[in-house]
Amino acid sequence: MANSAQARKRARQSLKRRARNFSLRSTLRTAIKRARKAVAAGDKTAAELVFRQSMSVIDSIAGKKIIHKNKAARHKSRLSARIKALSA
């Protein structure tokens, strides 16, 4: 356990930060799942709408450095490729 006041405060802060990061990461996963479900449904216009919303969430979370920017780009790229494949 933390012995100094500073260490106790850092422990409190890290717990709050962990809870916030966990919540944001959950939001990210939900947004990605929604986009994948929309693609699986086969409706391209609905999938594009959900994809735009998901892109916003992904960019937001990458901006907060919850995930790396390259990981965010990879998610967006793969979702975009699946949507493009719908028309073919």
Contacts in CASP RR format, 6 or more apart in sequence:
PFRMAT RR
TARGET T0000
AUTHOR 0000-0000-0000
METHOD contacts of the structure
MODEL  1
MANSAQARKRARQSLKRRARNFSLRSTLRTAIKRARKAVAAGDKTAAELV
FRQSMSVIDSIAGKKIIHKNKAARHKSRLSARIKALSA
2 8 0 8 1.000
2 10 0 8 1.000
2 11 0 8 1.000
21 66 0 8 1.000
24 61 0 8 1.000
24 64 0 8 1.000
24 66 0 8 1.000
25 61 0 8 1.000
25 66 0 8 1.000
25 67 0 8 1.000
27 57 0 8 1.000
27 61 0 8 1.000
28 57 0 8 1.000
28 58 0 8 1.000
28 61 0 8 1.000
28 66 0 8 1.000
28 67 0 8 1.000
31 53 0 8 1.000
31 54 0 8 1.000
31 57 0 8 1.000
31 58 0 8 1.000
32 54 0 8 1.000
32 58 0 8 1.000
32 75 0 8 1.000
32 79 0 8 1.000
34 50 0 8 1.000
34 53 0 8 1.000
34 54 0 8 1.000
35 47 0 8 1.000
35 50 0 8 1.000
35 51 0 8 1.000
35 54 0 8 1.000
35 79 0 8 1.000
36 79 0 8 1.000
36 82 0 8 1.000
38 46 0 8 1.000
38 47 0 8 1.000
38 49 0 8 1.000
38 50 0 8 1.000
38 51 0 8 1.000
39 47 0 8 1.000
39 79 0 8 1.000
39 82 0 8 1.000
39 83 0 8 1.000
39 86 0 8 1.000
41 47 0 8 1.000
42 86 0 8 1.000
44 83 0 8 1.000
44 86 0 8 1.000
44 87 0 8 1.000
47 83 0 8 1.000
47 86 0 8 1.000
48 83 0 8 1.000
51 79 0 8 1.000
51 80 0 8 1.000
51 83 0 8 1.000
54 79 0 8 1.000
55 76 0 8 1.000
55 79 0 8 1.000
58 72 0 8 1.000
58 75 0 8 1.000
58 76 0 8 1.000
59 72 0 8 1.000
61 67 0 8 1.000
61 72 0 8 1.000
62 68 0 8 1.000
62 69 0 8 1.000
62 71 0 8 1.000
62 72 0 8 1.000
63 69 0 8 1.000
END
